[in-house]
């Protein structure tokens, strides 16, 4: 089989990136059209900037404390919503890594020893400041009056009960007031012994449901087994928008994740039944990296990321939200069908204050414009109206909206 490289085509008016395999001679091959097959390692997913509705830019933009923030996507062309549509405001936060210095009662496992080494020898405990930033985050999210809050995993550092207890006490005001959706990250399922501790503390926000009522989701009647993933969240206040969440975190020696074939099969069927264009899919692990290449790094990515990518190509959702990679970015995956492109939104970390300049503590406010009735024949499909980043300013001790 001949080796191939990738040619990056840049068209000034639309800034579209395509997969263009090259032969040994360097000329484009005839197989340069879109294909739902998984891109090979090193190939970039697609990003595009359009001038007609929203104008997006992925660039080195100044952050709120005067430093440069990498790969920030902002809405630079405000468009007023139609009179026939409503706005649904979503706050997306992730990877806060609460940590409490409390050794296990028994001898720590190999994985916990590795985690403690990362925390106290490599200095990871000084990178994340959940106990300091989360109370401020809760207050500021309250001021935004969101319709929904989504947390995409890694609430803790070692998956210890004391870490979950601290997180629960600090998040209670937010959890009681707004609809919340939470999923586990690989640090929340750090060992086999603690694999389902997060469900014990935050199960009311992880089970799926059709209506948010009195601080918890009312469970829907499942056609299949009750504990099956993906799980679907729906509420009348979202005007038909649905959130589909994946369970990707697994206890492992490293930081691997996995969807599993049955879960991906159910995901594809659900997206087809619910109308994928009206669904936001949430997972812990990214589909792509910040540079647009497939996220398949050994030891810290999804084992079946290629299979997930293919499902999203065949049933393109409105967006895919994730965390895990502590650098925030927004990439776009070009797909066939009506949706055209799917934003892949990695929130990074909401508590990172380490020395790596490309990583900034923050969260996203994602606004979806969606029809407020079921007459889909005469009203436009829902669309992402804006993606706004709020980033921590150490001088002002608060999260500040980028671009202000």
N, C-alpha and C positions, 0 to 999 in steps of 0.2 A: 504493500500500500504506500502510495507516495505521501511525502510529508506535505503539510500545508501550513500556511500562515494566514493572518487576517489583515485585510485591507480596510482602513477606516475612511469612508467617504464622507466628506463634509459639504453640505449644500447650504450656502449662506442664508437663504430665505427660510429654511425650515429646520436646519440643524438636525438632520436625521442620521442615526448610526445604524448600519445594517451588518449582518453577518455576510461577508463576502469571502469565501474560501479561495485561496490562490494556489495555482499549481506550482511545480518546481521552477518553471520559467518566470513566474511572477505575474502571469496574466490571469484575470478573473476566470474562474471555471463557469460552466454553464449552469451549475447548481447554485445560483445566487438568489433564488427567491425564498420567501419566508417558508419555514418548515417548523412544525411543532416538535421536531426532535430536539432532544436536550443538546445545548451547545457544548462543544468540547472544552476541556480545561483551557483557560486563557482567553476564550472567546468572550466578547462583551455582549451583555444584554443590550436592548435598544433603549435609547433615550431620544426624545424629540421635543423641540420647542415650537409651539404654534403661536401665531399672532391673532387668531380669531377669537377665542374666548378668554383664555388665561395665558399670560406670558410667564413662563417659569425660567429661572436661571439657577444653574448649579455653579457656584463660583466661590472665590475667596472673599467673603463679605466681612466687614468689620463687625466684631461682636460688641456687646454692650459695655465691656470694660476697656475698649480701645484696641484689643488684640484682634488678629484675624481668625475667623472661624471657617473651617473648611467645609465645602460641599453643603452649603445652606441653600435650601429651596424656598423661595418666597413668592408670593403672588404680587407681581409688579404691575398688574393691570386690573384694577378693581372693576367688577361687572355687577350691576344691580340685578338681584333676582327677579324673575318674572312674577307677575301678580298671581299666576296659577301655581306657583311653587312655594315651598317652605324651606327654611334652613334648619338643619340638624347639626348642632355643635358637639363635637367629640373632643375630649382631652385624652391624649395618649402619653402615658408615662411608663417607665420601665427601669429595671436593673439598678435598684437602690442599694442592695446588699447590706441590710441591717446585720450588725455583728455585735455579739455580747461575749466578753471574755469569760467563758464558763465551760471548763473542760467536761467531757462526758463522764458519767459516773463510773463507767467501765473503761478499760484501756481503749484509746482511740483506734479506729480502723486505719488501714493503710491510706484510704482516701482522705480521712480527716487529718492524718499526719501530713499529707501532701498539702491540704488546704491551710493548715496552721503554718507550714513552712512558707507558703506564698504570702500569708498575712503578716508574719512577724520577722521573716528573714528577708524576703524580697520587698517588704514594705507595702503590700497591698492594703493593709488596714488604714494606711494614711491616704489612700487614693479615694476612698468612698466615705462620705459623711452624711449618711442617711439620717441619723439622729438630729443633726443640725439643720438639714435642708428640708426634710419632709414636712415638719410643722409649718414652715413658710409656704411650701408648695400647696398644702391643704388650704391655707387661708387664701392664696392667690387663685386657686382653682375655684373656690367658692365665689370669688368676686367675678368670675367669668360666667357663672350660672350655666354650666354645660347641660346638655340633654343626656349625656352619657360619658362615663369615664372608663377607659380601657387600660389595664395593666398587663404587659406582655412578658412577665416572668422575671425570676431572680430577685425575689423579695429579701432573701437572706444570703449569708456568706457560706455557712456550713450546714444549713438545714436543721438547726438546733431549736428545741422548744422555746428557750429563752429569747431567741431571735424573733420567732413568730409572735411571741407574747408582746415584745416591745413594739413590733410593727402594728399589731392589732390595736394597742392603746393609742398610738399616734395617728392611726388612720380612721379611727372610729367616727369623728365628725364628718368626714367625707363619705364614708361607707353608709352612714345612716341617712344622709340628706339626698344623695344623687344615685341614679342607677349605676351600678358598678359591675364590670366584668373583669375577672382575674384568671390568669392561667399560671401554671407552675413553670419555672425555668430549671435548668440543670442543677443550679445550686440549691434549689428548693427540694430537689430529689437527689440529694448528694450521696446518700448511702441507701442500701436496701432497708435498713432499719427505720430511716426517716422518709421513705419514699412517698408516703401519703399524709405526712404531718400537715401540709398546707391545706388539705381538704378538711382536716379536723378544725383548723382555726378559721378558714375562709371559705368553707364549703357553700355557704349561702350565695356566693358570688361566682361559683365555678360550675354549677349544675345545669345551666341552661334554663330557659323559661320563656313564657309568652307574655308575662306581665310583671312589672316591678311594683311591689306593694309592701309598705311598712318595712322598708330596709332589706327586703329579700326578694328573690325571684320565685314566682309561682311556677312549679314544675309543670312542664307539658307532658301529655301522654306520649310516651315513646312507642313507635311502631316496632322497634327492635329492642334489644336488651337495654335496660335502663341506664347502664353506665357506659354505653357506647359513645365514642367520639367519631366525628365532630359533633359538637353541641351547638344548638341554634338559640339565639336570643332575639326576641321580637317584642315590640311595645307599640301600642297605638299612637303614642306621641312621636314616633319616628316616621310616620307616613309611609309605611311599607318597607323601609330599610331594615335589613336583617344582618346580624353579626354571626358569623360561623367561626367557631374556635376549634383549633387543633390541639391535641395532646402530643407533644414531641419530646418532652424531657424523660430521660431514662437514667436510673442509677448505672454508672459505668466507671471504669478505671480512669478514663480521661474526661472529655467534655462532649462526647458524641451525643447526637439526638437521632430520633427515628420516627417517621410517621406510621409505618407499618402498611402493608398492602391492603388489609381490610379497611383501615381508616381512609386511605386515599380513594378506595373504591366508593365508600360512602360519601366522601367529599364530592366526588365528581357527580354522583347521582343527586345529592342534595342541591348542588349549584344548578343542575339542569332543572330540577323540579321547582326551585324557588325563584328562578331567573337570576343567573349569576351577576348580571349587571346591576342588580339591586342588593347585592351582598358584599360585605367587607369580611375578608378572611383574616384571622389573627393566629399567629404562631409565635413561638419563642425565637426560632432560628431564622436567619436571613435566607433568601433565595439567591441574592447576589451580594457581591462586595461593594465597597464604596466606589471602586473604579469601574463597576459594571460587569465584572467577570463573575462566573458562577461561583457561589460560595461552597467550595468543596475542600477546604483546608483540612488536612488529616488531623484527627484528634479533637476538633472543636466545631464540627459542622454536622449537618444532617447526613446520615448515611445514604438516604434515598432522596437527596435534594433534586436530582435529575428527574425522578418520577413525579415529584411535586410540581416542578417546573412544567412538565408535560400536561398535567391536569389543569394548571392555570392557563396554559395555552389553549386547551380544548374548551374550557369553560371560564372565560376571562371574568374575574370579579371586578367590582368597582375599585378595590384597592387591597393590598396585602400589608398588614402591620406586623412588626416584629421588634425584637431587642437583641440581646446576646452580644452583638458587636457594639462595644462601648463608644464607637464613633458614629455620630448621627449623620444620616444622608437620605436623600430621596432619589431613586433611580426609576426609570420607566421601562417597562417591557412591552415591546411592540408585538401585537397579536393580530390574528385575523378576526373576522366578524365585525359586529357593530361597535364594540368598545374602542378599538383602535390601539389604545395603549393602557397599561395598568401601572399605576404608581406603586412602587415597592418602598415602603416607608420604614426605615430603621430609626428608632427613637434614640439609640445610643444608651446613655445612662442619665438618670435624673439626679444623681448624687456624686458624680465623679469630679473631684477637685485635684487630681494628680498633676504630674508634670508634663504629660503628653499634650502638646498644643492642639492636636487634631481632635481631642476628646474634650467635650464641654458638658457640664451638667445642664440639663434642660428638659423640656417637654414640648409636645406639639399640640396646637389647637387646630383641628381639622374640621372644616365646615363643608357639609354636603348639601347641595341644592336638590330637592326631590319633590315630585308631584304630591299634592296633598289629598288626592283621591285615587281610586282604582281604575280610572279611565285611561289606561296606558296607550290606547290607540291615538289619542289626540294630544297627549302631553309628552314632553321630552323625557328621555331616560334620565335617571339621577346622574349627577356629575360632581366631582370634587370642585367646590367653589373656591376654597383657599386652604393653604397649609401654612400655618404661622408658627415660628419657633420662638419659645421663651427660654432665655439662657441666663444662668446664674451670674450676677454681678457681685463680686466679693466686696467691693467698696461700699455698695449700697445695701448689701445683705438682702437681696431679693432677686427673683427672676424677672428679667426685663425682655420685652418684646423686641426682637431684632428688626431693624429698619426704622424704629422710632428715634 
